[in-house]
Amino acid sequence: MTRCRLCGSAALESVVDLGATPPCESFLAADRLDLPEPAYPLHLRVCTDCWLAQIPPLITPEETFSEYAYFSSYSTSWVEHARTFVDGAAARVGLGPGSFVVEVASNDGYLLRHVVDRGIRCLGIEPSVNVGAAARDAGVPTLTEFLTPDTGAGVRAEHGPADLVVANNVYAHIPDVVGFTRGLRALVADDGWVSIEVQHLLTLIEENQYDTIYHEHFQYYTVASAARALASGGLTLVDVELLPTHGGSIRLWARPDGVAGEPARRVADVLDREKAAGLQELSGYAEFSARVAKVRRDLLRFLIEAAERGETVVGYGAPGKGNTLLNHCGIRPDLLPYTVDRNPYKHGRFTPGTRIPVLPPERIAADRPDYVLVLPWNLRDELTEQLSFVHEWGGRLVFPIPELSIVEVER
């Protein structure tokens, strides 16, 4: 990558180099363990002209999403987050029986099912064949496509313009950010609304959340860089909300340029926070690489010392972020013999690169390990409650991010 994918500038500066890893969702079936496994550089850089943080587009969305291992509905808290969003969006936008809602990257229908329940016409646009099929099985109309300007125009021509277009946790996943944004504009009515949720680069840097850097995420946004990206497609940022999801996200509310009006005060407030954190100058990124290295040293030290004491450590969860962490730290089955996950699609498979078996969650209670390493640390409250049963044998939870934390759990 020699030029910024948003503004075309060649002024790209290194933020952190995590080496080379396989794509984070490319879980291995047992019959592929003796075959070669591709790995790609994972090097985050920032453009000093538009301040979009980005990694090279070394894999394509087609490689990642043709068959996808992540099903949103397996996270109880995420389904509830979606329900709350739909309730709030319906009030804000004035959704009713005559409205039309489109969600881009609609996954297994976790969000649009709440729109269906309200009797509102909707459509999901989901590129993954397997999760799109699950959405249709759940009663959510779903089109299996990637969003492009042509796709957006085609949906508009067939179904009419959307009063609300939702794009949650996808704006980082597309290398052609300008084309995708134009696709959003093609979908939305001239007086409609676009809502985007995406991880906030501010919290990624401040909270050391480097494991959320992986090949599916081509770029990482501040509100400032997101506003520039939206403008590239004819959309104006009008409001922003700070969310706790994924360790810290932003919900961007945008409208077509002609109807946007003045942005809410919250936009200026967050822009001021980002500027104060130095994210529009290189100083804001200077110490990040050193803090990332400390996470690696601390986690490896804990695992090695636990093994030397004869204590057992197993994993909980098999999220994409976990595979960045495992590969960067060089953790193999000798230090983490297995991890578990609620998603049956991953059972019997192995984590990419590190080859750690993924088993059903019931295995933890059967084996009664001394420690459970929680890889989806962003669900800390939810998983601390789910895993409270480890207290029965004196087990403890370990959270690696933003720094190593060993937690006693109580019922």
C-alpha positions in Angstrom: 0.0 0.0 0.0 1.6 3.3 -1.1 -1.4 5.6 -1.1 -4.3 6.4 1.2 -7.5 4.7 0.0 -9.6 7.7 1.0 -7.6 10.8 -0.2 -4.9 9.3 -2.4 -2.0 10.8 -0.4 1.3 9.0 -0.2 1.9 10.4 3.3 1.4 7.1 5.2 3.2 6.7 8.6 3.6 3.4 10.5 1.5 3.1 13.7 2.2 -0.6 14.7 3.5 -3.6 12.8 2.0 -6.9 14.0 3.9 -9.2 11.7 2.1 -11.6 9.4 -1.0 -13.6 10.3 -3.7 -15.6 8.5 -7.1 -14.0 8.0 -8.7 -14.0 11.4 -11.9 -15.9 10.5 -10.3 -18.6 8.4 -10.8 -21.4 10.9 -9.3 -24.7 9.8 -11.1 -28.0 9.5 -9.2 -31.0 10.8 -8.4 -32.3 7.3 -6.6 -29.0 6.5 -4.1 -29.1 9.4 -1.3 -30.5 7.3 -1.8 -28.1 4.4 0.0 -24.8 3.8 -1.8 -21.8 5.4 -1.3 -18.3 3.9 -0.3 -15.4 6.1 -0.4 -11.7 5.3 1.3 -8.6 6.8 -0.7 -6.8 9.4 0.8 -3.3 9.5 -1.3 -0.3 10.6 -0.4 3.0 9.1 -2.1 6.5 9.3 -2.4 9.0 6.5 -1.1 12.4 7.7 -3.2 14.3 5.2 -6.7 13.0 6.1 -5.8 10.9 9.2 -7.5 7.7 8.1 -5.8 4.8 9.8 -5.5 1.8 7.5 -3.9 -1.5 6.6 -3.0 -2.8 3.1 -5.8 -4.4 1.2 -4.0 -7.8 0.9 -7.2 -9.9 1.0 -10.5 -9.3 -0.7 -13.9 -9.1 1.0 -14.9 -12.0 -1.3 -12.3 -14.2 0.3 -13.5 -13.3 3.8 -17.3 -13.2 3.5 -18.2 -15.9 0.9 -18.7 -18.2 3.9 -18.4 -16.4 7.2 -17.9 -17.9 10.7 -19.5 -15.1 12.7 -23.2 -15.2 13.5 -24.3 -12.1 15.5 -27.2 -13.8 17.2 -24.9 -15.9 19.4 -24.2 -12.8 21.5 -27.1 -12.1 23.8 -25.9 -8.6 24.6 -25.5 -7.8 20.8 -29.1 -8.8 20.1 -30.3 -6.6 22.9 -28.1 -3.8 21.6 -29.8 -4.2 18.2 -33.3 -4.1 19.8 -32.5 -0.9 21.7 -31.1 0.7 18.5 -34.3 -0.2 16.5 -36.5 1.3 19.2 -34.5 4.5 19.3 -34.1 4.8 15.5 -37.9 4.3 15.0 -38.5 7.3 17.3 -35.8 9.4 15.8 -36.6 8.8 12.2 -40.3 8.4 12.6 -40.5 4.8 11.2 -44.0 3.5 10.7 -45.9 0.9 8.6 -45.2 2.8 5.4 -41.4 3.0 6.0 -38.6 1.0 4.4 -35.4 0.0 6.2 -32.3 -1.4 4.6 -29.4 -2.9 6.6 -26.1 -3.5 4.9 -24.0 -6.4 6.2 -27.1 -7.7 8.0 -25.5 -10.9 9.0 -28.1 -13.5 10.3 -30.9 -10.9 10.7 -30.1 -10.2 14.4 -31.2 -6.5 13.9 -33.8 -6.6 11.2 -35.8 -9.2 13.1 -36.8 -6.3 15.4 -37.9 -4.3 12.4 -39.9 -7.2 11.1 -41.6 -7.5 14.5 -42.7 -3.9 14.1 -44.4 -4.7 10.8 -42.0 -2.4 8.9 -40.8 -3.4 5.4 -37.1 -4.1 5.3 -34.3 -5.7 3.4 -30.9 -7.1 4.4 -27.9 -6.9 2.1 -25.5 -9.6 3.2 -22.6 -11.0 1.2 -22.1 -14.2 3.1 -24.2 -17.1 1.7 -24.4 -19.1 4.9 -25.4 -16.3 7.3 -27.7 -14.7 4.8 -29.5 -18.1 4.5 -29.9 -18.1 8.3 -31.5 -14.7 8.1 -34.0 -15.8 5.5 -34.8 -18.8 7.6 -35.6 -16.5 10.5 -38.0 -14.5 8.3 -35.8 -11.6 7.4 -35.7 -10.8 3.6 -32.1 -10.8 2.6 -30.2 -10.1 -0.7 -26.8 -12.0 -1.1 -24.7 -9.2 -2.5 -21.8 -6.8 -1.7 -22.9 -3.2 -1.6 -21.6 -1.1 -4.5 -23.1 2.0 -6.1 -24.7 -0.3 -8.7 -26.2 -2.6 -6.0 -27.6 0.4 -4.2 -29.2 1.8 -7.3 -30.6 -1.6 -8.2 -32.2 -2.0 -4.7 -33.6 1.5 -4.9 -35.1 0.8 -8.3 -36.8 -2.4 -7.2 -37.8 -1.6 -3.7 -37.8 2.3 -3.5 -35.5 4.6 -1.5 -34.9 3.7 2.1 -36.0 5.9 5.0 -33.2 4.5 7.1 -30.0 2.7 6.0 -28.1 0.9 8.7 -24.5 -0.2 8.4 -23.3 -1.6 11.7 -19.7 -2.9 12.0 -19.1 -3.0 8.2 -17.7 0.5 7.4 -14.2 -0.8 8.4 -14.6 -4.0 6.4 -14.5 -2.6 2.8 -11.4 -1.5 1.0 -13.3 0.7 -1.5 -14.6 3.2 1.1 -15.6 5.7 -1.4 -17.5 3.3 -3.6 -19.3 1.8 -0.5 -20.3 5.3 0.7 -21.7 6.0 -2.7 -23.7 2.8 -2.4 -25.1 4.0 0.9 -26.2 7.3 -0.8 -27.8 5.3 -3.6 -29.9 3.4 -1.1 -31.1 6.2 1.1 -34.0 8.6 0.3 -33.1 12.2 -0.5 -34.6 13.1 2.9 -33.6 9.9 4.6 -31.1 8.9 7.3 -27.9 6.7 7.4 -26.7 5.2 10.7 -23.3 3.6 10.9 -21.6 2.0 13.9 -17.9 1.4 13.8 -15.1 1.1 16.3 -13.6 4.4 17.4 -9.9 4.8 16.8 -9.7 7.0 19.9 -10.6 4.1 22.2 -8.5 1.7 20.2 -5.4 3.8 20.9 -6.2 4.9 24.4 -7.3 1.4 25.6 -4.6 -0.6 23.8 -7.2 -2.5 21.8 -4.7 -3.7 19.2 -6.3 -7.1 18.7 -9.1 -5.4 16.8 -6.6 -4.8 14.0 -7.1 -7.6 11.5 -7.3 -8.2 7.8 -11.1 -7.8 7.7 -10.8 -4.3 9.0 -9.2 -2.2 6.3 -9.5 1.1 8.1 -10.0 2.6 11.5 -12.0 5.8 12.0 -12.0 8.9 14.1 -15.1 11.1 13.8 -12.9 13.5 11.8 -11.8 10.8 9.2 -15.4 9.3 9.1 -16.8 12.7 8.2 -14.4 13.0 5.3 -15.3 9.5 4.2 -19.0 10.2 4.3 -18.5 13.4 2.3 -16.9 11.4 -0.5 -20.3 9.9 -1.2 -22.5 12.9 -0.8 -23.4 12.4 2.9 -23.0 14.8 5.7 -22.4 13.8 9.3 -25.1 15.4 11.5 -24.7 13.6 14.9 -22.5 11.1 16.7 -23.0 8.9 19.7 -20.3 7.3 21.8 -21.1 3.6 22.5 -19.4 1.0 24.8 -19.7 -1.8 22.2 -16.5 -3.4 20.9 -14.6 -1.6 23.6 -15.7 1.8 22.3 -17.6 2.6 19.1 -19.1 5.6 17.4 -22.6 5.7 16.0 -22.6 8.1 13.1 -25.8 9.7 11.9 -25.6 11.1 8.4 -28.0 12.6 5.8 -27.8 13.5 2.1 -26.0 16.8 1.7 -29.0 18.7 0.6 -31.1 18.1 3.8 -28.3 17.7 6.5 -28.4 21.1 8.2 -26.1 22.0 11.0 -24.5 19.1 12.9 -25.4 18.5 16.6 -23.1 19.8 19.3 -21.9 16.3 20.1 -20.0 16.2 16.8 -17.8 19.2 17.8 -17.4 17.8 21.3 -16.0 14.5 20.0 -13.8 16.2 17.4 -12.3 18.3 20.3 -11.6 15.1 22.2 -9.8 13.5 19.3 -7.8 16.6 18.7 -6.8 16.8 22.4 -5.6 13.1 22.2 -3.3 14.1 19.3 -5.0 12.0 16.7 -4.5 14.6 14.0 -0.8 14.6 14.5 1.8 11.8 14.8 2.3 12.4 18.6 -1.0 10.7 19.3 0.3 7.4 17.9 3.9 7.5 19.2 3.6 5.2 22.2 1.1 2.7 20.9 3.6 0.2 19.5 5.4 0.0 22.9 2.2 -0.6 24.8 1.2 -3.4 22.4 4.5 -5.1 23.0 3.9 -5.0 26.8 0.6 -6.8 26.4 2.4 -9.6 24.5 5.1 -9.9 27.2 2.7 -9.9 30.1 0.4 -12.5 28.6 3.2 -14.8 27.6 4.8 -14.5 31.0 1.5 -15.4 32.7 0.9 -18.4 30.5 4.5 -19.7 30.9 4.5 -19.3 34.6 1.1 -21.0 35.0 2.4 -24.0 32.9 5.5 -24.2 35.1 3.3 -24.3 38.2 1.2 -27.1 36.7 -1.9 -24.9 36.4 -4.3 -25.2 33.5 -5.4 -22.3 31.3 -8.1 -22.6 28.6 -9.8 -20.1 26.4 -13.3 -18.7 26.1 -14.5 -17.5 22.7 -13.0 -17.7 19.2 -13.5 -14.1 17.9 -11.5 -12.6 15.1 -9.8 -10.3 17.6 -8.7 -13.3 19.6 -6.8 -14.6 16.6 -4.8 -11.4 16.2 -3.8 -11.7 19.8 -3.0 -15.4 19.7 -0.9 -15.0 16.5 0.9 -11.9 17.6 1.8 -13.5 21.0 2.8 -16.8 19.4 0.4 -18.8 21.6 0.0 -22.5 20.7 -1.8 -25.5 22.2 1.1 -26.1 24.6 0.1 -22.9 26.5 -3.6 -22.9 25.6 -4.8 -26.4 24.8 -8.2 -25.3 23.6 -10.8 -22.5 23.5 -14.6 -22.8 23.5 -17.3 -20.9 21.6 -21.1 -20.9 21.6 -21.1 -20.9 17.8 -21.4 -24.6 16.7 -20.0 -23.7 13.2 -16.6 -23.4 14.9 -16.7 -26.6 16.9 -14.2 -29.1 15.7 -12.2 -26.5 13.8 -8.9 -24.9 14.7 -7.9 -21.3 15.1 -6.0 -19.9 12.1 -2.3 -19.8 12.4 -2.1 -21.0 16.0 -4.1 -24.3 15.4 -5.8 -24.2 18.8 -8.9 -26.5 18.9 -12.4 -24.9 19.3 -14.7 -26.9 21.4 -18.3 -26.5 22.9 -18.6 -24.3 26.0 -19.6 -27.3 28.2 -16.0 -28.5 28.1 -15.0 -25.9 30.7 -17.2 -27.3 33.4 -16.1 -30.8 32.6 -12.4 -30.0 32.8 -12.5 -27.4 35.7 -9.4 -25.4 34.6 -7.5 -23.0 37.0 -7.9 -20.1 34.6 -10.1 -19.1 31.6 -8.6 -16.7 29.2 -11.4 -14.5 27.8 -10.7 -13.6 24.3 -13.8 -11.4 23.5 -12.8 -9.0 26.3 -15.3 -6.4 25.0 -18.1 -8.6 26.4 -16.6 -8.6 29.9 -19.7 -8.0 31.9 -21.8 -10.5 29.9 -19.1 -13.2 30.1 -18.2 -12.7 33.7 -21.8 -13.5 34.5 -21.9 -16.5 32.0 -18.7 -17.9 33.5 -19.5 -17.3 37.1 -19.7 -21.1 37.6 -15.9 -21.4 37.5 -16.1 -20.1 41.1 -17.3 -23.6 42.1 -13.8 -25.0 41.8 -11.8 -21.8 42.5 -11.2 -20.9 38.9 -10.4 -17.4 37.8 -10.9 -15.3 34.6 -8.1 -13.7 32.7 -8.7 -10.6 30.5 -5.7 -9.6 28.3 -6.8 -6.2 27.1 -6.2 -3.3 27.8 -3.7 -4.9 30.3 -3.5 -8.3 31.9 -6.2 -8.6 34.6 -6.9 -11.8 36.7 -10.4 -11.7 38.2 -12.0 -13.8 41.0 -15.6 -14.5 40.1 -18.5 -14.9 42.4 -21.9 -16.4 41.9 
